C-alpha cells in the first residue's frame, strides 16, 4: 500500500503489485503525503493477498492500517523506524515542545504494538530502546544500488550545468528543508569557495531552503559559484554524484546516512557532522572527516580546503569510501531484512497458530488492536501534557 506520487510513473508490471491509497500531496508545504481517512477500508486485493509479514514504514500514515491488516490476517507486523518524527513537527500547525513529545510517544508506543522493529542505524536502535521500545529490534540500513552510483557520468552532468571540467566541486544531495541544517552547510561551503575560486557548490535536490542557500552565497559575493541542479533520480542522480569531488553533509536529523552512502558509492570522500545515522557511515580520517556537532562553520570549511589541497589524501579517502559503500549494497541489506522476517515469524508462530484454530481468538485480537490504537493516542497526549 502506498500513496500516488508525482514524477516518473511505475511500469504496468510494477504497478500491478501496488495498492494505491488516496492522499494529500505536499502536506503543508512539505514533500510528504498524508492519507485520507477513507483509505482505512481494506480492498479486495488485500483480503485476497496471503501475506506472511506486514511491513509498516510510518506510524502516522498507514501504520494503523498495517496493524489492522496484521490482526485480520493473523500475521506479524514489522515497523521500520526510519524517522525521528519530533524533528518534523514544524510542518504541522501549532508546533511546540508538547507536540514533539506527542510525536515521540506515539512512535514509541506504535513500535511496541508491532512484533518487531527495524532500525536503520545503531544510533536509532539505541535511541528508541532508551525511549522505551521493548519489542525485538534489528539494525538494517536501507540498501543502495552501489553499481548504479559507481557508474555515473560526471562529465556529462558538468557539461549539462556548465561546470568547468577542472573545477573543484563540493556537492550535496537531499531534500532542501529546514531540518537539514542547510544554513550552516551553505555558510561553511561559501567560506571555502571564497578562498578557492576554482571551487563550486553543486546542490542536487529541491525544497523550501533553496532560497536560504542562494541568499548566503549572494551575501558572500559568490552566487555564480552556486549550482542548484534541482531534483534528479536514477542515472541522472548517479551522474550528479560523479560530477562532485567531495560530499558535504551537515544534517543532524537523520536516522541513516543514505545519501552519504550513495556518495561513497560514487567514490566521494565525505565531510559531515557527527550525528545519528551519519556516524555509522563516515569513518574519521579513513573515508572522510566526521566533525563534532558544534563545529564552527569555518572549521568545517577548513576540512573541505584540506581535501582540495591534498590530492593523495582525497584519493585514499575515495578508495575507502567505495569499500564502505559495499557494506550498504541492496543485496546485503535485503538478506538481513529477510533474516529478521524469518526470526519474527518463528518468535510469533506458536501464538499465531493457536489463534488460527479459534475464530474467537482472532476476533479478540482484532478488538485488542483497535483498543490499543485508541489507548496509544490518548496515553501519548496525556504523557506529553503532564511532562
C-alpha positions as CSV (number, residue, x, y, z in Angstrom):
1,X,0.0,0.0,0.0
2,X,1.4,3.4,-1.0
3,X,0.2,6.9,-2.0
4,X,0.5,8.2,-5.5
5,X,3.5,10.3,-6.2
6,X,4.3,12.9,-8.9
7,X,7.1,12.2,-11.4
8,X,8.0,9.1,-13.3
9,X,5.2,6.5,-13.1
10,X,5.8,2.9,-12.5
11,X,5.6,0.3,-15.2
12,X,2.4,-1.6,-15.6
13,X,4.1,-4.7,-14.1
14,X,5.4,-2.7,-11.1
15,X,2.0,-1.0,-10.6
16,X,0.3,-4.4,-10.5
17,X,1.7,-5.2,-7.1
18,X,1.0,-1.7,-5.6
19,X,-2.3,-0.8,-3.8
20,X,-2.7,3.0,-4.2
21,X,-4.2,4.9,-1.2
22,X,-5.8,8.4,-1.7
23,X,-3.6,11.0,-0.1
24,X,-3.0,14.8,0.2
25,X,0.2,15.6,-1.7
26,X,2.9,18.0,-0.3
27,X,1.2,18.4,3.1
28,X,1.7,21.9,4.5
29,X,4.5,22.7,2.0
30,X,6.5,19.5,2.7
31,X,7.4,16.6,0.4
32,X,5.2,14.3,2.4
33,X,1.8,12.8,1.6
34,X,-0.9,12.3,4.2
35,X,-3.6,9.7,3.5
36,X,-7.2,10.5,3.6
37,X,-9.5,8.9,6.2
38,X,-11.5,7.0,3.6
39,X,-8.3,5.0,2.9
40,X,-8.7,2.9,6.0
41,X,-11.0,0.4,4.3
42,X,-9.3,-2.7,3.0
43,X,-9.7,-3.5,-0.7
44,X,-10.5,-7.0,-2.1
45,X,-6.9,-7.3,-3.3
46,X,-5.6,-7.0,0.3
47,X,-8.2,-9.5,1.5
48,X,-7.1,-12.0,-1.1
49,X,-3.4,-11.5,-0.6
50,X,-1.8,-14.2,1.6
51,X,0.7,-12.2,3.5
52,X,3.4,-13.8,5.7
53,X,4.6,-10.4,7.1
54,X,3.1,-6.9,7.2
55,X,5.8,-4.3,7.0
56,X,4.9,-0.7,8.0
57,X,7.1,2.3,7.3
58,X,5.3,5.0,9.1
59,X,3.2,5.1,12.4
60,X,1.1,8.1,11.4
61,X,0.2,7.4,7.7
62,X,-0.7,3.8,7.2
63,X,0.6,2.3,10.4
64,X,-2.8,1.8,11.9
65,X,-3.9,0.1,8.7
66,X,-0.9,-2.2,9.0
67,X,-1.9,-3.3,12.5
68,X,-5.5,-3.9,11.5
69,X,-4.4,-6.0,8.5
70,X,-2.0,-7.9,10.6
71,X,-4.8,-8.7,13.1
72,X,-7.3,-9.7,10.4
73,X,-4.7,-11.9,8.6
74,X,-3.2,-13.2,11.8
75,X,0.4,-12.4,10.7
76,X,3.1,-10.4,12.5
77,X,3.8,-6.7,11.8
78,X,7.2,-5.2,11.5
79,X,7.8,-1.5,11.6
80,X,10.8,0.3,10.2
81,X,11.7,3.4,12.4
82,X,13.0,5.5,9.6
83,X,12.5,8.9,11.1
84,X,13.0,11.0,14.2
85,X,9.4,12.3,13.9
86,X,9.9,15.1,16.5
87,X,12.2,16.8,14.0
88,X,9.4,17.3,11.6
89,X,6.6,18.8,13.7
90,X,7.4,22.2,12.2
91,X,5.3,21.1,9.2
92,X,2.2,20.9,11.5
93,X,0.3,24.0,12.7
94,X,0.8,24.8,16.4
95,X,4.3,23.2,16.6
96,X,5.5,23.2,20.2
97,X,7.7,21.1,22.6
98,X,4.5,19.3,23.7
99,X,3.8,18.3,20.1
100,X,7.3,17.0,19.8
101,X,6.7,14.9,22.9
102,X,3.5,13.6,21.4
103,X,5.4,12.5,18.3
104,X,8.0,10.7,20.3
105,X,5.4,8.9,22.5
106,X,3.2,7.9,19.6
107,X,6.0,6.4,17.5
108,X,7.4,4.6,20.6
109,X,4.0,3.1,21.5
110,X,3.3,2.2,17.9
111,X,6.6,0.3,17.8
112,X,5.5,-1.7,20.8
113,X,2.2,-2.6,19.2
114,X,4.2,-4.3,16.4
115,X,6.0,-7.7,16.6
116,X,9.5,-6.3,15.6
117,X,11.2,-3.1,14.7
118,X,13.9,-2.4,12.1
119,X,16.2,0.4,13.0
120,X,18.2,1.9,10.1
121,X,21.3,2.6,12.3
122,X,22.8,1.7,15.6
123,X,22.2,5.3,16.7
124,X,18.4,4.9,16.2
125,X,18.4,1.5,17.8
126,X,19.9,2.9,21.0
127,X,17.6,5.9,20.9
128,X,14.4,4.0,20.6
129,X,15.4,1.5,23.3
130,X,16.1,4.4,25.6
131,X,12.6,5.8,24.8
132,X,11.0,2.5,25.8
133,X,10.7,0.2,22.7
134,X,10.7,-3.3,24.1
135,X,9.9,-5.5,21.1
136,X,12.8,-7.1,19.2
137,X,14.9,-4.6,17.2
138,X,17.3,-5.4,14.3
139,X,19.6,-2.8,12.7
140,X,19.2,-3.0,8.9
141,X,20.2,0.2,7.0
142,X,18.4,0.8,3.7
143,X,20.3,-0.7,0.8
144,X,21.6,1.3,-2.1
145,X,22.3,0.3,-5.7
146,X,26.1,0.5,-5.5
147,X,26.8,-0.2,-9.1
148,X,24.4,2.5,-10.4
149,X,26.2,5.2,-8.4
150,X,29.7,3.9,-9.2
151,X,28.9,4.1,-13.0
152,X,27.7,7.7,-13.1
153,X,28.9,10.1,-15.9
154,X,30.2,13.2,-14.1
155,X,31.5,14.8,-17.2
156,X,28.0,14.6,-18.8
157,X,26.4,16.3,-15.7
158,X,29.1,19.0,-15.6
159,X,28.6,19.8,-19.3
160,X,24.8,20.0,-18.8
161,X,25.1,22.5,-16.0
162,X,28.1,24.4,-17.4
163,X,30.5,23.4,-14.6
164,X,34.1,23.7,-15.8
165,X,35.9,20.4,-16.2
166,X,38.7,21.5,-14.0
167,X,36.6,22.9,-11.2
168,X,36.7,21.5,-7.7
169,X,33.1,20.6,-6.9
170,X,31.8,20.4,-3.4
171,X,28.5,18.6,-3.6
172,X,25.3,18.0,-1.6
173,X,22.3,15.8,-2.3
174,X,19.0,15.8,-0.5
175,X,15.7,17.5,0.4
176,X,16.3,21.2,0.9
177,X,14.4,21.6,4.1
178,X,14.9,23.4,7.5
179,X,15.7,20.2,9.4
180,X,18.7,19.5,7.2
181,X,20.8,22.3,8.7
182,X,21.4,23.8,5.3
183,X,22.1,27.4,6.5
184,X,25.1,26.1,8.4
185,X,26.2,24.0,5.4
186,X,25.9,26.8,2.9
187,X,27.9,29.1,5.1
188,X,30.7,26.6,5.6
189,X,30.9,25.8,1.8
190,X,30.8,29.5,1.0
191,X,33.7,30.2,3.3
192,X,35.7,27.6,1.5
193,X,34.7,28.7,-2.1
194,X,35.7,32.3,-1.3
195,X,39.3,31.0,-0.8
196,X,39.4,28.8,-3.8
197,X,37.8,30.4,-6.8
198,X,38.1,27.3,-8.9
199,X,35.6,25.7,-6.4
200,X,31.8,25.3,-7.0
201,X,29.0,24.2,-4.8
202,X,26.7,21.7,-6.6
203,X,23.3,21.1,-4.8
204,X,21.1,18.3,-6.1
205,X,17.6,18.4,-4.7
206,X,14.7,20.8,-4.0
207,X,12.7,22.3,-1.2
208,X,12.0,25.4,0.9
209,X,15.6,26.0,2.0
210,X,16.7,26.7,-1.6
211,X,16.3,30.5,-1.2
212,X,18.3,30.4,2.0
213,X,21.2,28.8,0.2
214,X,21.0,31.4,-2.6
215,X,20.9,34.3,-0.1
216,X,24.1,33.1,1.7
217,X,26.1,32.7,-1.5
218,X,24.8,36.1,-2.7
219,X,25.8,37.7,0.6
220,X,29.4,36.3,0.2
221,X,29.5,37.7,-3.4
222,X,29.9,34.2,-5.0
223,X,26.4,33.5,-6.3
224,X,27.9,32.5,-9.6
225,X,29.7,29.6,-7.9
226,X,26.5,28.0,-6.8
227,X,24.8,25.4,-9.0
228,X,21.2,24.5,-7.9
229,X,20.6,21.5,-10.1
230,X,17.1,20.5,-8.9
231,X,15.8,17.0,-8.2
232,X,17.2,14.1,-10.1
233,X,16.8,10.3,-9.8
234,X,18.2,7.2,-11.3
235,X,21.1,7.6,-13.8
236,X,20.9,11.4,-13.7
237,X,21.4,11.3,-9.9
238,X,24.4,9.0,-10.3
239,X,25.8,11.5,-12.8
240,X,25.3,14.3,-10.3
241,X,27.3,12.4,-7.6
242,X,30.1,11.6,-10.0
243,X,30.3,15.3,-11.0
244,X,31.4,16.1,-7.4
245,X,34.9,15.9,-5.9
246,X,33.8,15.8,-2.2
247,X,30.4,15.5,-0.5
248,X,29.4,17.8,2.3
249,X,26.6,17.0,4.8
250,X,25.5,18.8,8.0
251,X,22.1,17.3,8.8
252,X,21.6,16.2,12.4
253,X,18.1,14.8,12.0
254,X,19.0,11.6,10.0
255,X,18.2,8.1,11.0
256,X,20.6,6.7,8.4
257,X,23.2,8.3,6.2
258,X,21.7,7.1,3.0
259,X,22.8,9.9,0.7
260,X,26.2,9.7,2.4
261,X,26.5,6.0,1.4
262,X,25.3,6.8,-2.1
263,X,28.1,9.5,-2.4
264,X,30.6,7.0,-1.2
265,X,29.5,4.5,-3.8
266,X,30.4,7.2,-6.3
267,X,33.9,7.4,-4.8
268,X,33.4,10.6,-2.8
269,X,35.1,11.4,0.5
270,X,32.7,13.0,2.9
271,X,32.9,15.9,5.3
272,X,30.0,15.7,7.8
273,X,28.8,16.5,11.3
274,X,28.7,13.7,13.8
275,X,25.0,12.8,14.1
276,X,22.8,9.7,14.2
277,X,22.9,7.7,11.0
278,X,25.9,9.5,9.7
279,X,28.4,8.2,12.2
280,X,27.7,4.7,11.0
281,X,29.0,5.5,7.6
282,X,31.7,8.2,7.9
283,X,34.9,6.9,9.5
284,X,37.0,9.9,10.6
285,X,40.3,10.3,8.6
286,X,39.5,7.0,6.8
287,X,36.8,7.8,4.2
288,X,36.3,11.4,5.2
289,X,36.0,13.7,8.2
290,X,33.4,13.3,10.9
291,X,33.3,16.6,12.8
292,X,31.8,17.4,16.2
293,X,28.2,18.5,16.0
294,X,29.0,22.0,17.3
295,X,32.0,22.5,14.9
296,X,32.1,26.2,13.7
297,X,31.4,26.7,10.0
298,X,35.0,28.0,9.4
299,X,36.4,24.7,10.8
300,X,34.1,22.7,8.5
301,X,35.3,24.8,5.6
302,X,39.0,24.1,6.6
303,X,38.4,20.4,6.1
304,X,36.9,21.0,2.7
305,X,40.0,23.1,1.9
306,X,42.3,20.3,3.1
307,X,40.7,17.8,0.6
308,X,41.0,20.4,-2.1
309,X,44.8,20.8,-1.4
310,X,45.8,17.2,-0.6
311,X,45.1,15.1,-3.7
312,X,46.7,11.9,-2.2
313,X,44.6,12.1,0.9
314,X,41.5,12.7,-1.1
315,X,42.2,9.7,-3.4
316,X,42.9,7.4,-0.4
317,X,39.6,8.5,1.2
318,X,37.8,7.9,-2.1
319,X,39.0,4.3,-2.3
320,X,38.0,3.7,1.3
321,X,34.6,5.3,0.6
322,X,34.0,2.8,-2.2
323,X,34.8,-0.1,0.2
324,X,32.4,1.3,2.8
325,X,29.6,1.6,0.2
326,X,29.7,-2.1,-0.5
327,X,28.5,-2.8,3.1
328,X,25.3,-0.9,2.2
329,X,24.5,-2.7,-1.0
330,X,20.9,-3.6,-1.6
331,X,21.8,-7.3,-1.8
332,X,23.4,-7.3,1.6
333,X,20.7,-5.4,3.3
334,X,17.9,-7.4,1.7
335,X,19.4,-10.6,3.1
336,X,19.5,-9.0,6.6
337,X,15.8,-7.9,6.3
338,X,14.7,-11.4,5.2
339,X,16.6,-13.0,8.1
340,X,14.7,-10.7,10.5
341,X,11.4,-11.6,8.9
342,X,12.1,-15.3,9.5
343,X,13.2,-14.7,13.1
344,X,10.0,-12.7,13.9
345,X,7.8,-15.4,12.2
346,X,9.5,-18.1,14.4
347,X,9.0,-16.0,17.5
348,X,5.3,-15.4,16.9
349,X,4.4,-18.7,15.2
350,X,3.1,-20.6,18.2
351,X,0.7,-17.8,19.2
352,X,-0.4,-17.3,15.6
353,X,-1.2,-21.0,15.2
354,X,-3.3,-21.0,18.4
355,X,-5.3,-18.0,17.2
356,X,-5.8,-19.6,13.7
357,X,-7.6,-22.6,15.4
358,X,-10.0,-20.2,17.1
359,X,-12.2,-17.6,15.2
360,X,-13.0,-16.2,18.6
361,X,-9.3,-15.7,19.3
362,X,-8.8,-13.9,16.0
363,X,-11.8,-11.6,16.8
364,X,-10.4,-10.8,20.2
365,X,-7.0,-9.9,18.6
366,X,-8.7,-7.5,16.2
367,X,-10.7,-5.9,19.0
368,X,-7.5,-5.7,21.0
369,X,-5.7,-3.9,18.2
370,X,-8.5,-1.3,18.0
371,X,-8.3,-0.7,21.7
372,X,-4.5,-0.5,21.7
373,X,-4.6,2.1,18.9
374,X,-7.1,4.2,20.8
375,X,-5.2,3.9,24.1
376,X,-1.9,4.7,22.4
377,X,-3.1,8.1,21.1
378,X,-4.7,9.0,24.4
379,X,-1.7,8.0,26.5
380,X,0.8,9.8,24.3
381,X,-1.1,13.0,24.6
382,X,-1.5,12.7,28.4
383,X,2.2,11.9,28.8
384,X,3.2,14.9,26.7
385,X,0.9,17.4,28.5
386,X,1.8,16.1,32.0
387,X,5.5,16.2,31.2
